[in-house]
Amino acid sequence: MPDADWRPRILIVDESRMARATLIKRVRDHYNFREEVDGEAGWQALVLDHSIQLVICSLSMPILDGDGLLGRIRSSKLARIRQLPVLVIAGDDEEANARARALGASDFVGRAAGSSELLTRIASLLQVAQIQSELAQGGDRQLRDQEDGLMTRQQVTMRAARALAEALRQDSPVSVLVMSFDRYAALREEHGSEVLARLQKRLASMLAQKVRREDILGHFSESELVVVSPGTPYPACEAFANRLREAFAVANIALHGQRLELLISVGVVNTPVDRVGSAAEMLELAADRLRTAQLAGGNRVLACADKASAGAPAPRLSHALDLIRSGHADAVVPHLAGLVNEMLPFLDLLDRELKLDLPLAGIRKRLLDREQAVKDTRQA
């Protein structure tokens, strides 16, 4: 095991020796720790031990209970104590839990919570505390990008950590989308940084009109934008990413009177579909998927690892028509079989009403033959 001195130090305060032993077993491979049996001893440890970065405590303790310890922490004259994240071991008493929240509890975890949930909550709280400290040192200039007013990566990460912690409490999903123009470097070389900056603002503006009020929009890197969407389940976030990709594929954006070929790719992560330990891990995984999608050819959404080598998703019929009209018929050709299958009921109706005597049986046979040929190619 690596030297433990560099690891964040956690104070565990609980009168139950068995409860402390259980918590220590779950955190010892990841964090340094100190244990105390009551709130008063916990408070003395906080005053003397400057290395403590997070407190885990129960509400029911002798001498000084959890409420009393929380009250002292949040009213401390020492900023390092006052700003410490406090993870409270929640009981069945909802009134006591509500009181602890009002006193300044950062988050709650049940005694029966598994190691994964406990470590995720700890990581999220430590991350929020670190970013808040960095923002406090750097001032307001770190909160927003000076060029377009969007959140910086630091601010996005902090808000995402809060969203993930809240989602864990409510057993609800969180989605993250990281997106960028395909051929970003080539676009900058062809048209210059100033034009590319304007295109980035256009993408950001489109996103701002489509995201919800509770969503988080900001920068992940110079070339990548990110959306964090609390409460959005997996199918909806992937569908949103594809709608965005399709909208840009047919958007009429011109430069010097000529239409620009602009395509975007999107990396998508969703909890609980993806098991991630922190907000930073969610963001990095979404960014990795974006880059994998671009390496695979671009103009695609990658939402799970086994799609890395898959082709671009099939467009909806309306979007396929837009692609054809805008000169991108080649993007429709691989999906002809599925699109025509969607159209067959309409063609049947048209044939009956206008008595056109369309060769629908032959069309169906050709489609089946084509699908079989594709399957044979994949299996070869």
Residue, then its C-alpha position, 0 to 999 in steps of 0.5 A: m500500500p502506498d504511504a498513507d500520509w498524503r491521503p485525506r484524513i477523516l474524523i469518525v465520531d460514533e459511540s458504537r465501537m462496532a459502527r466505527a470499526t465498520l466505517i474504518k473497514r470501508v474507508r481505510d484503503h482510501y483515506n487516513f482516519r481518526e476515531e473518537v467516541d463522543g462529540e466532545a472528544g471529536w471537537q477536541a480532535l478538530v481543534l488540535d488536528h489540523s489535517i482533518q478534512l472531513v467529519i463522519c458522525s452520528l447524531s446520538m452520542p454521549i457528552l456532546d451529541g451530533d447536533g451539538l458538534l455540528g453547532r460548534i463546527r458551523s459557528s467556529k471562528l476558525a475557517r478551516i473548522r467552520q467549512l469542513p464537510v460533515l457527513v451525518i449517519a442518518g437515523d430513522d428519525e426524520e425530524a432529527n435528520a431535518r434538524a441536522r440539515a438545518l444545523g449545517a450537515s453537508d450530506f447524509v448516509g445510512r448505516a446500512a450503506g455499502s462501501s461504494e455509496l459511502l466512498t462516493r459521498i465522501a469523494s463528492l464532499l471532499q471535491v466540493a470543499q477543495i473547489q470552494s477553497e480554490l474559488a475563495q482564493g481565486g475570487d470571482r474571476q474563476l466562476r465564469d469564463q471571461e469570453d462567453g460568461l459560461m461556467t468554468r470547469q472548476q465551477v461545473t465540477m463543484r456544481a456536478a458534485r452537489a448534483l451527484a450528492e443530491a441524486l444519491r440522497q434521492d436515488s435519482p439519475v444524473s447525466v453528463l454530456v461533453m461535446s465538441f466540434d469534430r475536426y476542431a484543430a482543422l477548423r481552427e487552421e482553416h478559418g482561424s481562432e476568431v471564427l472558431a470562437r464565434l462558432q463555439k459561442r453559436l454552439a453554446s447559445m444553441l445549448a443554452q436555449k435547449v437545456r433546462r433551468e436546473d441543468i449546468l452548462g459550462h466549459f470542460s476544456e478550450s474545445e469542449l462544452v459540458v452539460v450536467s443534467p440532474g434527474t435526467p434518465y439514460p434514454a432521455c440524455e442520449a436522445f437529447a445528445n442525438r437531437l443536438r448532433e442532428a441539428f448541427a449536421v443540417a444547420n445553415i451556418a455560412l462563412h463568406g457566403q459558403r456553408l460550413e460543414l460542421l459536425i459535432s460528437v457527444g460523450v454521454v455518461n449517466t448514473p446509475v447506468d455508469r458506476v462512477g465514484s465522483a463528479a470528476e470521474m463522470l466528467e472525465l468519462a464523458a470526455d473520454r467517450l467524446r474523444t473515442a467517438q471522434l476517433a471513430g469518425g465523428n458525427r456520433v454519440l457515444a454513451c457506453a463503452d461497447k459502442a466505440s466501434a459502432g457506426a453513427p446512429a440511425p437518423r429519424l425519418s425527418h432528419a434523414l430528409d433534412l440530410i438529403r436536402s442539405g447534400h448529405a445523402d451519403a449519411v443516409v445510405p447505411h440506414l435505408a433499410g430501416l427508413v424504408n421499413e418506416m415508410l412502408p405503411f405510408l406507401d401501402l396507403l398511397d398505393r391503395e388510395l391512388k391505385l399506383d400498383l407499386p411493387l411493394a412486395g419486391i421492395r420488401k424482398r430487397l430490404l430483407d435481402r439487404e438486411q441479411a447481407v449486412k448480417d452476413t458481413r458482420q458475422a464474417 
